[in-house]
Amino acid sequence: MLTLGVILMLIGFLLGIPFLWTIGVVLAVIGAVLWILGAAGREIGGRRHYY
């Protein structure tokens, strides 16, 4: 999710599409939060690791 967010942010920035930029930022933030929670050892959605 983090990677998809970064890709959408880049596409939105390069093509000048603000909607893609916004969606990319949201996905990147959600992906970063899930990554940090998973690295801290917290279960996410009943799973010990979030891949």
PyMOL commands that set and color helices and strands:
alter all, ss='L'
color gray80, all
select helices_A, chain A and resi 2-15+18-39
alter helices_A, ss='H'
color red, helices_A
deselect
rebuild
show_as cartoon
